[in-house]
Amino acid sequence: MSTIASIASDGTFAISANDRLLTSGEVAGMFRVDPKTVVRWAKAGRLGFIRTPGGQRRYREGEIRALLREPGDPGV
């Protein structure tokens, strides 16, 4: 188990030892949308993300699963 320390898109600093990081494609599969939709949600601030050293977005699994449990459309 590794510890992940990062700055989220909203500027907050987070450390998590258990939260797996997901790709846009993995998140898209969970919501049954296109990966570009996930990127648009992230750019609009609807999904928190971190950037890898290579500049790619990653999403915290715990946050995504919490959104999936909420009633209603997560993209609205």
C-alpha positions in Angstrom: 0.0 0.0 0.0 1.4 3.4 -1.0 0.5 6.8 0.2 -0.6 9.3 -2.3 0.0 13.0 -1.7 -1.4 15.5 -4.1 -2.9 18.9 -4.8 -6.5 18.5 -6.1 -8.0 20.7 -8.9 -9.5 22.9 -6.3 -6.1 23.6 -4.7 -6.6 21.5 -1.6 -3.9 19.2 -0.4 -4.9 15.6 0.2 -3.1 12.5 1.4 -4.7 9.1 1.0 -3.2 5.7 1.8 -6.2 3.7 0.5 -7.8 5.6 -2.4 -7.0 4.1 -5.8 -6.6 6.6 -8.7 -8.7 6.0 -11.8 -8.2 7.1 -15.4 -10.8 9.0 -17.3 -11.7 5.8 -19.2 -12.3 3.9 -16.0 -14.5 6.7 -14.6 -16.4 6.8 -17.9 -17.1 3.1 -17.7 -18.5 3.5 -14.2 -20.9 6.3 -15.3 -21.5 4.8 -18.7 -20.4 7.9 -20.6 -17.6 8.8 -23.0 -14.2 9.6 -21.5 -14.4 13.1 -23.0 -17.5 13.7 -20.9 -15.5 12.9 -17.8 -12.8 15.4 -18.8 -15.5 18.0 -19.4 -16.9 17.4 -15.9 -13.4 17.7 -14.5 -12.8 21.0 -16.3 -16.1 22.3 -15.1 -15.2 21.5 -11.5 -17.8 18.8 -11.1 -15.2 16.1 -10.5 -12.0 16.5 -8.5 -8.8 15.3 -10.0 -5.1 15.3 -9.7 -2.5 15.5 -12.5 0.2 12.9 -12.9 3.8 14.1 -13.6 3.0 13.4 -17.2 0.0 15.8 -17.1 -2.8 13.2 -17.2 -5.9 13.5 -15.0 -6.6 10.9 -12.3 -9.7 10.7 -10.2 -10.0 9.3 -6.6 -12.0 6.1 -6.5 -13.6 7.0 -3.2 -14.9 10.3 -4.5 -16.2 8.7 -7.7 -18.0 5.9 -5.8 -19.6 8.4 -3.5 -20.9 10.3 -6.5 -22.3 7.0 -7.9 -24.2 6.5 -4.7 -25.9 10.0 -4.9 -29.3 10.1 -6.5 -29.7 12.1 -9.7 -27.4 12.8 -12.7 -23.8 13.3 -11.5 -23.0 15.5 -14.6 -25.6 18.1 -13.9 
